[in-house]
């Protein structure tokens, strides 16, 4: 295996806002990645399926996939694939707001701390830890999610049977993070392969 050179990384805590108990993940991410790749990391670590529009916000600036005429007179949305994480990180802690699915409005808080050299011969991003399964997509956001949990806990509720069928045995406490780790590792493998191609003589 080709050794992976040391690079700057940051600790990222991903928290799904307004969930109680908190649904969160911790990932070590390279500061050289673009915000588009950061989006891919969040999707992989949380367990989303990247089926909806999204954006990130820092202060008054938005990052994402610009849609012509969608800025409502504010600052233009910057292309997330053209901005690197290192360009927006502060010296100690940086907090990004990340919205996934403008219909359900899954709001995430992305907190970056501890920028430091990564471990030699380690591929990043790297999944570290997390708690509780993410809600199913398209379930109505946080209000719809908690309403469904109440219905699922009440066998006598008139909607219980329909929601039980739709949720297919979903249990937020039944959290298996191995698939999430594998998904994040795939992103690390793609980055490692890309670096290998660029390092070969005669290749651009």
Order of alpha helices (4+ residues) and beta strands (2+ residues): beta-beta-alpha-beta-beta-beta-beta-beta-beta-alpha-alpha-alpha
